[in-house]
Amino acid sequence: MTLHQLRRSYPALSASEKQRADALFKRPTDAGGDGSLAYSVPEATPLCDGDLCVHYVTSSSDAISTADTDSSGRPDYAERALSTLRRIHDTYIAAGYREPRADGSLGGGSNLIDIYLGNVGDQGIYGYCTSDKPYPGDNGPWDAWAYCVLDNDFSPAEFGTANTPTENLDVTAAHEYFHATQYAYDSYEDPWILEATATWAEDEMYDSVDDNLQYLRTSPLTNPFRPLDSFADDGFQYGSWIFIRYLTERFRTKKGALPVIVRDLFLRLDGAAGGPDDYSWKGLDKVLQKRGISAATAFVQFSATNRRARTAYAEGRANDYPETPLAGKVTLTPRRPGVRPAKIRLDHLTSATFRLSPKGFSDKRAKLRLVIKGPVRATSPQALVTVYGKSGKPKVYKIRLNGKGDATPRVPFSSRKVRYVEVTLANASGRFQCGAGDNTEFYSCFGLSRDDGQRFELSATALKRG
């Protein structure tokens, strides 16, 4: 994504900066290259099959192992990389995705999709995909060919022992090749959605590896107060794959081996000639509207679901998903049946959940009266109440806020039946001043939200008999 941002910024660079950028964009086999991988020796004959070509060298620090256990005349590692990429390519195509664009005579004179193997692990890099297609100008079209780089051995000395070298090759190839697929739609799409969906795709392809679990430590699960569409140096965008997983577990229709909702999203984001070219959140809303729900409603439901991530997600318990922290909690009693208003300000695509627990309200008819005050409807405030009973599944109440952003719902609150009630408030705004980002943290359409810092207020009173 660093190279992605550099390509996008290319027209604004000075002549000397453009010269430096051109060197960074060069392929490993190009003379004068200065990217993360630049071969210092001539490459071996590439290993090609159908749509793909794997490039490698057999000497220098970028060399792959020359072991050839099947006596094919080609190194095992190159063959393994090609077979892995072939499986990934065929799976994405069978799922209805567009094939990555051909690059003409680049990459050794072939019109195939080029993947280079070399030592990028010493820089802390598993792999990357980028493009050397020139910037198309401010009006696009935005699709582009891509080439990818994968590490030459995924040595445990560089990548640790949590996964085997083969497992690291598999998930990295799936992730990076999904970027090549994305580029066939829009190589300049919002970075957060590119990384969130690529991280989701690697787990779909190689579910048993679970390398993407590491990103949940910095994600919407652990930090609901940070915008879902954040893209920054700390890698929050990788953890946002959990939102894509939420959508694909909810909307399960598949083509081939993959849920169609992500493919449908890229058809909305399509910046090739004649495509809709929606930005990420706008495209998501269009795709979800066709499924009977708005992106804003899906976001608050996602936020509330994350409070019980271990039981709500298919792999939540097995993989020990973290659960979203509370913004506050209080126990109500007959002597203290009410609570002073809790006030909080929420930026776009963030949420806060408050817990209210009953004690001493024995009447089965006891109710909890809530007073929710949010911003005006145009800013997409959302509220959802989840009642956790002492048995059975939680019961979810979608709260309809009026035009002023207010509501006064009542929900069951008997101590005999209810463990606690959680109120999730969300700023689900998808309105942006596009292109106004400050280059420190990117959001949807490289813009600034028009609705950050929205004020929400919650108060509650327990009623003995409703």
HELIX and SHEET records of a PDB file:
HELIX    1   1 THR A    2  SER A    9  1                                   8    
HELIX    2   2 TYR A   10  ALA A   12  5                                   3    
HELIX    3   3 ALA A   15  PHE A   25  1                                  11    
HELIX    4   4 ASP A   76  ALA A   94  1                                  19    
HELIX    5   5 GLY A  121  GLN A  123  5                                   3    
HELIX    6   6 PRO A  156  PHE A  159  1                                   4    
HELIX    7   7 PRO A  165  ASP A  186  1                                  22    
HELIX    8   8 PRO A  191  MET A  205  1                                  15    
HELIX    9   9 ASP A  211  ARG A  217  5                                   7    
HELIX   10  10 PHE A  236  GLY A  239  1                                   4    
HELIX   11  11 TRP A  241  ARG A  250  1                                  10    
HELIX   12  12 VAL A  260  LEU A  269  1                                  10    
HELIX   13  13 SER A  280  GLN A  289  1                                  10    
HELIX   14  14 ALA A  295  THR A  305  1                                  11    
HELIX   15  15 ASN A  306  ARG A  308  5                                   3    
HELIX   16  16 ALA A  309  ALA A  312  1                                   4    
HELIX   17  17 ARG A  377  THR A  379  5                                   3    
HELIX   18  18 SER A  444  PHE A  446  5                                   3    
SHEET    1   A 5 LEU A  47  ASP A  49  0                                        
SHEET    2   A 5 LEU A  52  HIS A  55 -1                                        
SHEET    3   A 5 ILE A 113  GLY A 118  1                                        
SHEET    4   A 5 TYR A 147  ASP A 151  1                                        
SHEET    5   A 5 GLY A 127  THR A 130 -1                                        
SHEET    1   B 2 LYS A 254  LYS A 255  0                                        
SHEET    2   B 2 LEU A 258  PRO A 259 -1                                        
SHEET    1   C 5 GLY A 328  LEU A 332  0                                        
SHEET    2   C 5 THR A 350  PRO A 358  1                                        
SHEET    3   C 5 VAL A 418  ASN A 427 -1                                        
SHEET    4   C 5 PRO A 381  GLY A 389 -1                                        
SHEET    5   C 5 LYS A 395  ILE A 399 -1                                        
SHEET    1   D 4 GLY A 338  LEU A 346  0                                        
SHEET    2   D 4 GLN A 454  LEU A 463 -1                                        
SHEET    3   D 4 LYS A 367  LYS A 373 -1                                        
SHEET    4   D 4 ASP A 406  ALA A 407 -1                                        
SHEET    1   E 4 GLY A 338  LEU A 346  0                                        
SHEET    2   E 4 GLN A 454  LEU A 463 -1                                        
SHEET    3   E 4 LYS A 367  LYS A 373 -1                                        
SHEET    4   E 4 ARG A 410  PRO A 412 -1                                        
SHEET    1   F 2 PHE A 432  GLN A 433  0                                        
SHEET    2   F 2 LEU A 448  SER A 449 -1                                        
END                                                                             
